[in-house]
Amino acid sequence: MSFQSVYDWIKGWKAPQWMKDLLQQLNDIMVAILKEAGEQYVNNLKSAVIEAAGHDDWSSEQKFDYVFNQAKKGLVSFSVTLKDSEINALIEYFVNLLKKNGTIA
């Protein structure tokens, strides 16, 4: 089998509708999770700005450094991680969806 025939087969393959639906729903869920994480990060950053602004004894540079450092910490603490219970809920959701669609028994 030549490389070209393998390439043509892969290029011509069409995913089943249930797979397309499943991937679209997974995409929707991941977008919602990322949106929530982003909102939490922005709220954390706003809180850091408000806290720094309340320190009249800090210079502008100290306030900036504080907020900047909090923002960097926030990138680590708000990385998207799923808890076991969330993963279990996703698995259960997809199993039920695929059973309902008749994809699995």
ABEGO torsion letter per residue (X at the ends): XBAAAAAAAAAABBBBAAAAAAAAAAAAAAAAAAAAAAAAAAAAAAAAAAAAAABAABBAAAAAAAAAAAAAAAAAAABBBBBAAAAAAAAAAAAAAAAAAGABX
